[in-house]
């Protein structure tokens, strides 16, 4: 999936993605570049029938697309758990989560 790099960075900043690992100002940009480089490498190695490109914007018209993401967090799959980077990878915290 491809999305505008600046939009990805804004989203990552909003949910503080990987802030428990790095606060380097270039981290997000470098991370995204690395991901897209890796995607291109995989596309070169995999048979073409094993992948397809999709643009993020093409999903907007899907009925399941969530337009208001203001309440999303890195742990958005866990209802009512808007915890920040200090607890995301805390082993004690992770063990207490309901599965």
C-alpha positions as CSV (number, residue, x, y, z in Angstrom):
1,X,0.0,0.0,0.0
2,X,1.2,3.4,-0.9
3,X,0.4,6.6,0.9
4,X,1.7,10.2,0.8
5,X,4.8,10.2,3.0
6,X,3.9,13.5,4.8
7,X,0.5,12.0,5.7
8,X,2.1,8.9,7.1
9,X,4.5,11.1,9.2
10,X,1.6,13.1,10.5
11,X,-0.3,9.9,11.5
12,X,2.8,8.4,13.2
13,X,3.4,11.7,15.1
14,X,-0.2,11.8,16.2
15,X,-0.1,8.4,17.8
16,X,3.5,8.6,18.8
17,X,4.4,5.5,16.9
18,X,7.7,4.1,18.1
19,X,8.2,7.0,20.6
20,X,9.2,4.4,23.1
21,X,12.1,3.5,20.9
22,X,13.3,6.7,19.3
23,X,12.7,10.4,19.4
24,X,15.2,11.3,16.7
25,X,13.7,14.0,14.5
26,X,14.5,12.1,11.2
27,X,13.3,8.7,12.4
28,X,9.8,8.7,10.8
29,X,11.1,9.9,7.4
30,X,13.9,7.4,7.4
31,X,11.6,4.6,8.6
32,X,9.1,5.3,5.8
33,X,11.9,5.4,3.2
34,X,13.2,2.1,4.4
35,X,9.7,0.5,4.3
36,X,9.1,1.6,0.7
37,X,12.6,0.4,-0.3
38,X,11.8,-2.9,1.2
39,X,8.5,-3.1,-0.5
40,X,10.2,-2.5,-3.9
41,X,12.8,-5.2,-3.1
42,X,10.0,-7.7,-2.3
43,X,8.2,-6.8,-5.5
44,X,11.4,-7.6,-7.5
45,X,11.8,-10.9,-5.7
46,X,8.2,-12.2,-5.7
47,X,6.3,-13.4,-8.7
48,X,4.0,-10.6,-9.9
49,X,0.9,-12.7,-9.2
50,X,1.8,-12.7,-5.5
51,X,1.3,-8.9,-4.9
52,X,-0.4,-5.8,-6.2
53,X,-0.1,-2.1,-5.6
54,X,-2.9,-0.2,-3.9
55,X,-3.1,3.5,-3.1
56,X,-4.3,4.5,0.3
57,X,-6.6,7.1,-1.1
58,X,-8.5,4.4,-3.0
59,X,-9.8,3.0,0.3
60,X,-11.7,6.2,1.2
61,X,-14.8,5.0,-0.6
62,X,-14.9,1.7,1.1
63,X,-17.8,1.5,3.6
64,X,-15.5,0.1,6.2
65,X,-13.0,3.0,5.9
66,X,-12.8,5.0,9.2
67,X,-12.6,8.7,8.3
68,X,-12.4,10.2,11.8
69,X,-9.2,8.7,13.3
70,X,-8.7,11.4,16.0
71,X,-9.1,8.8,18.7
72,X,-6.9,6.2,17.2
73,X,-3.8,5.1,19.1
74,X,-1.0,2.6,18.4
75,X,-3.1,0.2,20.5
76,X,-6.4,1.1,18.7
77,X,-7.3,-2.6,18.5
78,X,-7.7,-2.5,22.3
79,X,-10.8,-0.7,23.3
80,X,-10.4,2.1,25.9
81,X,-6.6,1.6,26.1
82,X,-5.2,5.0,25.0
83,X,-1.9,4.3,26.7
84,X,1.2,6.1,25.6
85,X,4.7,5.0,24.8
86,X,5.9,4.5,28.4
87,X,3.5,1.5,28.7
88,X,3.3,0.1,25.2
89,X,6.1,-2.3,25.6
90,X,6.1,-2.7,29.3
91,X,5.9,-6.5,29.9
92,X,3.8,-6.2,33.0
93,X,1.3,-4.0,31.2
94,X,1.1,-6.3,28.2
95,X,0.5,-9.4,30.4
96,X,-2.5,-7.6,32.0
97,X,-4.4,-7.1,28.7
98,X,-7.4,-9.2,28.0
99,X,-7.0,-11.3,24.9
